[in-house]
Amino acid sequence: MIPRYSRPEMVSIWSPETKFRIWYEIEAHACDAQAELGVIPKESAEAVWKAKDATFDVARIDEIEAVTKHDVIAFLTHLGEIIGPEEARFVHQGMTSSDVLDTCFNVQLVRAADLLLADMDALLEALKTRAFEHKETVCIGRSHGIHAEPVTFGLKMAQAYAEMDRNRNRLLAAREEIATCAISGAVGTFANIDPAVEVHVAAKLGLKPEPVSTQVIPRDRHAMFFAVLGVIASSIERIAVEIRHLQRTEVLEVEEYFSPGQKGSSAMPHKRNPVLTENLTGLARLVRMAVVPAMENVALWHERDISHSSVERNIGPDATVTLDFALARLTSVIAKLVVYPDNMMRNLDQFKGLVHSQRVLLALTQKGVSREDAYRLVQRNAMKVWEHGADFMEELKTDTEVMAVMTEAEIDEKFDLGYHTKNVDAIFQRVFGKS
C-alpha cells in the first residue's frame, strides 16, 4: 500500500486512529452490556464514555507497546490514562484480546466492502453506458488471438458488465460472511462473560454474533472474503488485457485516452502506450497475492495461534486499498476509452470474407453434402485466402464442387454481416433487462 496506488477514504479505514476508535467502541459497548447485566457498576460503564471525544495518542500507545510487547494491553493502558484507573478497572471484563482484534478487523473489512461496492456500481454504470453506445458497432471476434466471427464492441462491454455484476453479488455475499462479532472470551466458551454481551456489541457495530468461535473468529470467513477480492482483480485484469490487445498498433480498435501534454516515452516521442491498463494488470497481481495467505490462515492451531496476525495486518489494507484504486482507475479508462469503428471494420475485412466460413459450411450440409466433405471444400478455399490473399467469396464461386450445390445468390447471402449480430438485442435483454 503506497500513496501512488491509494485513495484517501479507503486508506483511512486502516489508519491507527480508526483502529483505536473501533477498539474503544467495542470496549465501551461491552461495558454497557456488562452494566445492564449487573456485572459492573453502571457509573463505571458511563465513565468509559468520557473518552468518546478523545483523540487516542498513537505515539503514546506505541511507547507503551514497546514495553508491554502487546498492542491491546498498550491501548487499554492508554485508555486508563484518559478515563482514570478506577473507571478503567472494569474495562475488558471477561474478554480476550482477539475479541477486540477480530471484531475490529471485521468492522474494517465491512467498511472496505461498502466502498468497494460503491466502486463497482460506478464501474457497472460506465460499462453499461459504453455497451449501449456500441451495441451495433461491429468488430471481429477472436479465438486464440486469431480472427473468428463478427461480434460487436457493445457485446464485449456487456460481457464485462455481466462479469462485474456477478462479482458484485459475490462481494455482497463475502460482506455478509465477514460481518460477524466474537466477544466470547479466551477459548470461545463465554466462561467469564455472558453471551448477551456479544449480542449487544454485535448489534451496536452492525454485525452478527459469531455462532461458534474459538479464541478467534473462524478464518474460513476471511478466506472467502479475500478470494472474492482476488476474483474481482482477475476480472479487472481480463478487461485490461482486452484493451491492451485492442490498442496494439496493428490492431488499434480502441485506445486509452491520451491527454494533452501526456508523454508516452522518454526516448520515442511518437509513443501512445496503454499504461493504465498495463498498470491494472500489475495491480491485479498484488490483490491476488492476498488470496493464498488468507487460505493458509484457516488452519490455526487448536483454539488459536498467532500465525494469522502478521498476514492480516498486511493483506487487509493492501488488498482493499489496491482493489479500490484499481476499480476507480478501470472506471475512468472505460468512460474515456477511444473507440475506432472504422479500424474495427478494416480489420474485419482484412481476410476477405473468411469470417463467414461457418455459414458456408452449414449451408453445404443443408444441401446434402456430408459435414466432412463440406469442411474440406470450405477449408480448401479458405487456405487460398490465407496463402495467396484471394477473395473467399470469389474462390467459392469458382469452385465447381461448391457451385454444384449452391447458386451465386445463395453464396452472396451467406456473407451478410447482419446475420452474425441478429441476436444482440436478445443478449442485451438477458444482461440488462428492459433498460
N, C-alpha and C positions, 0 to 999 in steps of 0.2 A: 504494500500500500504506500504509494508515493504521491505527492501532490499533483504530478503531471497527469495521473490517471484517476483522480479522485474528485468527488463533488462534495461540497461542504455539509449538506444535510445528512447524507449517509455517514460521513466521517464523524459527525457529532454524536451519532448513536454509540460510537465506540470510544468516545473520549473518557478519560479517567473521571472527569466531573460528572458525566452522565452515569457512569457505572456506580459511583459512590452515592449519587442521588437515588438510584434504584435500590441499592443495598439499604439505604436509610429507610426508604418507604416499606421495604419488606419487613425490616425490624420493627418499625413503628406500627404497621398494621398487625403484626403478630402480637405486639404488646396490647393493642386494643382488644384483640380476641382473648388474650390471656386474662385481661381485666374483667371482661364480660363473664368469663368462666370462674372468676374469683381466685385465680391463681396468683395474681399480683394486684397490688392496690391500684385503684382507678387513677388516683392522683399521680402515681408513678408512670402509668401509661400516658396520661395527659402531659406530663413533663417531657416525655420524649419528643413530643411535637413542638417543643420550644425551638428545636433545630430546623423546623420546616423551611425557614427563610435563610438558614445559614449557608455560607459558602464553605464547602469542605476543602481544607488546605491539603492539596495533593502533595506538596513538598513535605509537609509535616507527617502525613501518613507514610510516605516513602522513608522518612527519617526513622519513624518508629519501626517500620518493617525491617529496616537494616539491622535492627537489634533482635526483634522477635522472630524474623525469618518466616512470618505468617501474615498474609495480607489482610485476612478478615479480622484477626486479633488487632492488627495495627489500626484498622478502621474503627473497631469498637473502642479502642483506647482513645482515639481522637474524638469520637462521639462523646465519650465520657468527659473529655476536656471541655466540650461545648455545653453539655447539659448538666454537668456536675456528677461526681462519683455516686452520690446517694441515689439520684434518679436513674443512673445508668446501671445500677446493680441488677435490675430485673430484665434488662435488655438481653436478648438471645437465650431466654429461659427455655431449656429443654431442646434447643436447636443445635444443629451441627453446621459447620462452615458450608458444606455442599448445599444445604437448604437455601442459603443466600446466593452462593455462586451459580448453581444450576438454574434457580428461578430467575435470577438476573439475566443469565445468558439467554434463556428462552424469551424473556421480555425483549431483549435486544434483537433476537432473531425475528420475532414477530414484527417489531417496528421496521426492521430491514425489509421483511417480506412485503409490508404495506407500501414502502417506497418502490420496491421492485415491481409490484403490481401496477402502480401508477405509471411507472416507466413503460411497462408492457402495453398498457392502454394507449399511451401516446404512439408507440410503435405500430400497434394494430391499426390505429386511425391513419397513420401515414401509408401503411401497406394497402389498406382498403382504398384510399384516395388514388394511389398510383395504379392499382388494379383496374378500377373503373375507367381511369383516364386512358389506359392502354388495353382495354378489353378486346378491341378489334385490331390491335397493332400486330400484324403477322410477323413472325420470325421463325428461324429454323430451330427445331428441337434437335438435341444432340444426345447420342448414347455412345459411351466410350470416347467422348470428345469428338465424334465423327457425325456428320450430318445424318439425321434420321428422317423425321417427317415434320411438317409445319405445326407450330403451336402459336400462341400469342404471348406477347410480353405481359399482358394482363393476367394470363394464366400463371405465369411464373410468380407474379406478385400475390395472386390468390393462393397458390401453394404455400408461399411463405406465411401468409396471413393464417391459413388453417393450421399450420405447424405451430405458430406462435400462440394461437388461440388454445391449442391443446396444452402448450407449455403453461399458459396462464392458469388453466384448470389444475394442472399438476402442482403449480406453486400454491394455489389456494388449498389443495389437499395437504401439501407439506406444511403450510402455515398452521392449519388445523392440527396436524400431527405434533408440531413442536410447541403448541400453546398450552403447556402443562406446568404445574407448580408442585414442588415437593417441599413440605415442611414436616418431615416425618422422623427427624432425629438421627442418631448415629448409624443405625443399620436399617432404617425404614420401618421400624416396628411401632413407632409412636409411644415408646416406653415412658418417655419423660415429657410428652407433650400431647395434648388432646387433638385428634384428627380434625376437630372443628376449627382449630387454628389454621390449618392448611386450607380448609374450605373458605374461610374468611379472607385470607390473604389472596387466594386464587381469584376470588370474586372482585376484590379491590383492584387487582392488576389485569383483569380481563383474561384470565387463564382458567384452566380446568384443573381440579386436583388430579395428580398422577395416581391411577388406580392402585398400583403396587410398585413401590420403589425399593431400592436398597439404600445405601448411603447417598446414592445418586439417582437421577432420572435416567432410565434406560437409554443407552446410546443408539439403539436402532432408530429412534426417532430422529436423531441428528444425522444419522447416516442417510436416511431418506431425504432430509432437507437438502443436504449438500449434493446428493446425487441429482436431485431436480435442478439445482443450480448448474451442475455440470451438463445436463441435457439442454438447458436453455442456452448455455455458452456454445454448445455444439451446433445448435440451430443458428445462432448468430454467425458462427464460422461458415456454415453451409451457404448462407445468403451472401456473406462477404466474399467467399471463394467464387461464387457465381458471378458477382460483379467484377471481380478481378479478371476472370477469364474473358468476360464480355468486353472488357476495356483493352485487351491486347490490341496492339497497333493494327495487326492484320485482320482483326475482327471488328473492333470499335463500334459495337452496337449500343453500348451505354458508356458513360464516363462520370466519375466523381466530379462534382462541381469544382472548378478551378477558379479561385477568387482573384480579383485584381491585386497585383503585387505578389502573388504566390510564386514561389520558385520550386522547380522540380528536381534540380541537380546543381551541385556546386561546380561541376565540370561541363555539363551539357545544357545550355540554355533552352533547348527545344523541349525538354522533358516535361511530361504531364503524367505523373505516376499515380497509381491507385493506393496512395499511402494510408488513407483512412481505413480502407478495408483490409490492407495488409496488417495494420495495427490491430484491428479487431480479431484477425486470425491469431495473433500472438496473445492478446488478452484472453481469448477463449482457452488457450492452453493453461494460463495461470489459474483460471477459475476451476478447470478440471483437476488441477493439482490438489485441490481440497478433497476430492471425492474418495480416493483410496485411503488417505489417513482417517477420514471420518468413518469409513467402513471398519478400519482396523481398531478404532476406538470402541467398537461394540463389545469386544471380548475382554472386559476388565476382570481382574482377579476377584473372585468371591463377591463380597458386598461392595467393594470398590478398591481400586488403586488410583494412583495419580498420573498414570501414563497418558491419559487423555488431555490433561490440563494444558500442557505446553502446546499441544497440537491445536486445541480450540482457541487459545489466545492468539494464534496466528491466523487460522483459517476463517474464523468468524469475521473479523474485519476485512481481511484480504479478499476473500471470495465475494462478499456482498458489496464492498466498495468498488471492486473491479467490475463486477457484473452491472452495477448501477451505471457506471461510466460507459461501459460497452453498449448497453441498451440505449442510452441517450445519444451516443455517437452514431449508432446504426440508424436511429430515427432521423437524425439530421441528414445522413447520407441518402436515405431513401427519399426524403422530402425534396432534396436538392438535386437528385440524380438527373443527369442529362441523358435523354434517350434519343437515339438516331434511327427513326423508322426507315429512312432511305437506305442506310447501311444494312439494316436488317434484310430488306428486300434484295439488295445487291448480293448479300451472302447467300440468301435462299436460292437465288437464281444461278449461283456460281457453277453448279454442276448440271445445268441444262436439263432440268426435269427429273433427275434421279429420285427426288423425294416422293415421286408418285409411283414408284416401282411396285409397292404392295397392292395398289389399286389395280394395276395391270395384271399382276399375279392372280388376284382374286377373280378378276373378270374372265381370265382364261379358264380357270377352274369351273366357273359358272357356265362356260361354253362347252364343257365336257372334256377339257384337257385334264389329264391327271396332274395332281399337285407337283409331283416330281418333274414331269415334263414342262409344266408351266414355269416352275422355278428355273429350270435350265434355260428356257427361252428368254425369260426376263433377265437373268443374270448375264447371259451371253451378250445381250445388247447393252446392259449396264456397264460391262467391262470396257466396251468401246468408248464410253464416255470417260471413264477413269483413265484409260491408257492413251486415248487419242484426242480427247476433247470434243468428241462427237456430240450431236444433239440427240437426246434419248428418244424423243417423240419421232424424229425422222428415222432413226435407226429401226424403231419398231415398225414403222410404215414400209420399210424396205425389206423387212424380214418375211419371207414367203410363208413360213410356218405360222407366224402370228397372223398375217393377213388372211390365211386360210380360214380362220375362225372369227376374226374381228374386222369391222369396217373402219375406215379412217375416222368417221364421225364418232364411232364408239371409242376409239383411241383418244381423240380430242377431248371427249367428255371426261376421261379419266385424269386429265391434267387440270381439272378445276380446283383452284386453291381453296375456294369456299367450302368444299367438301370436308376439308380437314378441321374447319373451325365451326361447323354447323351446330355442335353441342356446347359451345362456350356458354351460352345463356343458361343451359341446364346445369352446368358445373357451377357457375356463379350462384345460381339459385341454391344449390347444395351448401355452398360455402357461406354466403352472405344472407340467405333468406330472401325476403321480398324487397330488401333495400336495393 
